[in-house]
Amino acid sequence: MGIISWIVMGLIVGFLARFVLPGRDPQGIIITILIGVGGALLGGYLGTQFGLGSVSGFDLRSILIATGGAVLILILVRILRRS
């Protein structure tokens, strides 16, 4: 995937993760994209380790894996902010 595809997917995944896990997180579009891209990287890594697949393009499986990774990132950020 190219850089534009990563940005668009990051935006979509970031919005989906915030929809699944609403809360008082930074609401900027850049942060949302970064959460989405980070979620794609984390979800792709974990998905590959557990045999679920990886983030390989714009398909439903990749978006779900990336959204799972982004939700994990949001959970970790919330835990670290409480400490």
N, C-alpha and C positions, 0 to 999 in steps of 0.2 A: 504494500500500500504506500502511496505517496504521502507527502507531508500534509496536503490539503485533506486527504481522506482521513488521516489521523486526527486532524483538528475537528472535522465534521463529526467523526465518530466519537471523539472525546466530548464534544458538546452534547450529542444525543445521550451518550452513556451517563454523563454528569447530571443531566436533567432527570434521567430515569432513576439514578441513585438517590437524588434529592427527593424525588417523588416517593420512592419506596421508604426512605428514611428521613422524613421531614424533621426540621429542627432549626436552631439558631446558628447556622453556619454562615461563613462569609458568602454573600450572594452575588459576587461579581462574576461576569462571564468568563474572565480569564481563569479564575479559580475553578469554576465549573469545568472548563476545558481541561485544566491540569488534573483535576480529580478523575475525569473520564479517561484521559490518556494513562494516568497512573493506574487506574483500575484495569484498563486493558492489559497493561504490562503485568501487573500482579495476577490478574485472572488468567492470562495466558500462561504464565509460569506455573501457577497452581493447577490449572486445568491439564497442562502437559504432565505434571508430576503425578496426578491422580488418574490419568488416562481418559479425561473428558474431552480432550481436544485442545486446540489453541485458537488464538485470535488470528485468523488468516484472511479476513476480508469483511465485506459488508453482508453478512448473512445472519439469520436469527440466532444460531448457536453462538457465534462470535459476540454478538451484542449481549446475549444473556451471560456469557462468561465474563465479559468486560464489566457488565453491571454488577455482577457478584463481587468482582475485585474492587470496584469503586465503593460499594457498600461496606466492604471490609475496611477500606481506607477511612471512610467516614466514621466508622465505629472506633477505629484506633485513634483517630484525631480527637474524638470526644473523650475517650478514656484518658488520653494524655493531657487534655485541657483540664480535667477534673483534678489531676494530681498536682 
